[in-house]
């Protein structure tokens, strides 16, 4: 509500005596001429002319100007004021301001107008007209017949101030150093980023030459940069070194641009400096680790690859291109290119492995062949790791490919050799078996006929003949033992997997001792047997094992009576059996050798075939164990073997 609307009388008072009525002449344009009729024609024309001139002047000024009478009605509106009000001048003249702009009531505008009238003093204030995004600086002058208002459109000025403030805020908040300097290189502004990077406060640097930051060995850089700026050129991302207040050298990326004044003259330069020390260190570290990785890849005959699944792009390192026989940079980069040189027989297998890795979200590993440009075949092993996106969908796969051609060839050669060896071993076993088996028959004849010769013709020829017959009989006997042991050994070699049963080792030892009873008695041997476990094994073979070891312990005795101890001690999943004697002992040089076929350390005075320990070794190995001897010559021997326990109640 306007005070004018509230009170019937006008609040506009006459100016106080001596108070300057600035608006007087303008406000009185049409109203303040005292007694028109009393003026003569000439004077009236003069006034009219003056009014016209004044109106012309007021219309042509760039500020808005209106006069209001005591009833708040427009008595004068210039062109700019009509524009500011977005109205026609004719629509305004004679109408009350509050009817035209009811929204202005109760606002700062009305309050300031009232104040000016009440205090009879000019007031000045800014108003913002949001509808037209317009800012006006108003000056109100109270006069005797009303008020006049000057309105200056300060929108552009305000926008410029705001823009400058915004820019200043950006400059201040920037992490980069933003510095301006004149054409002599003297610093004219220094932001907070510059303070942070170089360690100098703005107060220390403004007015200083910018060369204060330049290390001695780069001092000639600055004049060159300033020369370019003077020519109106810009220096972009120039990487250099500057020295901070602390003395530390910084890697800096500089962008320097000329600064122009309102007339387009170059008056200085703005410089944006970014500290790239960390970036440099990081990229140097990255470069070094890449070099190391490349070296490692090359040394290992490997190449790296990456497959962007969504984009269908495959990237190969130069090493991988080399493995495929391609010059660096010539790999096509699609999934089809990747399959191109794959061996047709391996392609499906590789594609299935990839599909499975994608479906199961697993790592991927596959070996396949490729055909090189020269037609040769190479073997590759590819390993890949899958990465998934935030929804768990496969995104990319990256990994390495290793050239395994040499390994594959070695493997193939190894398998060929192993097969050859297995075949020749089988042939040998077969031969040894057939030979020993078939020799038995003629040998039996030789043995029985030499026996008959001995019985019937002993003493009928001379003494030499008797001696010869004895040699033949003994040799036939030794040969019979040899063939029997050899046959036993080859049977073991040719035997299939053992049918395993629970075998009480105590019982096996009991059977062996019974078979050896005569020898034990003749040699007055003492055999101590500790409690022995039950194991999974072949009863006949394990009994023979003990029989061979105990037999040897008696046979290779010293002069004193043999004393043999048999015991067992657990070792992890296994049990270790010991057969200890107090016999001749064995030199360490022979500890391995005695387990070979036909290896004997003693002559005919201790008869034997040299096969007994070879049979023991085979039996132990067939049971998944190992056999060895611990012995010192003259102090007896201890034969030990390991065997798996694991007896079941079945
Ligand atoms: P053989 O007893 O038939 O000669 P073996 O294969 O059983 O054949 O033994 C190989 C050799 O190991 C024997 O000739 C002997 O010299 C030595 N030997 C075996 N057992 C013992 C032992 N308990 N004490 C000393 N020497 C032994």
Boltz pocket constraint, residues with backbone or C-beta under 6 A from the ligand:
constraints:
  - pocket:
      binder: B
      contacts: [[A, 548], [A, 549], [A, 552], [A, 553], [A, 554], [A, 556], [A, 581], [A, 583], [A, 584], [A, 585], [A, 586], [A, 594], [A, 596], [A, 599], [A, 600], [A, 601], [A, 602], [A, 606], [A, 607], [A, 608], [A, 609], [A, 610], [A, 611], [A, 612], [A, 613], [A, 614], [A, 637]]
      max_distance: 6.0
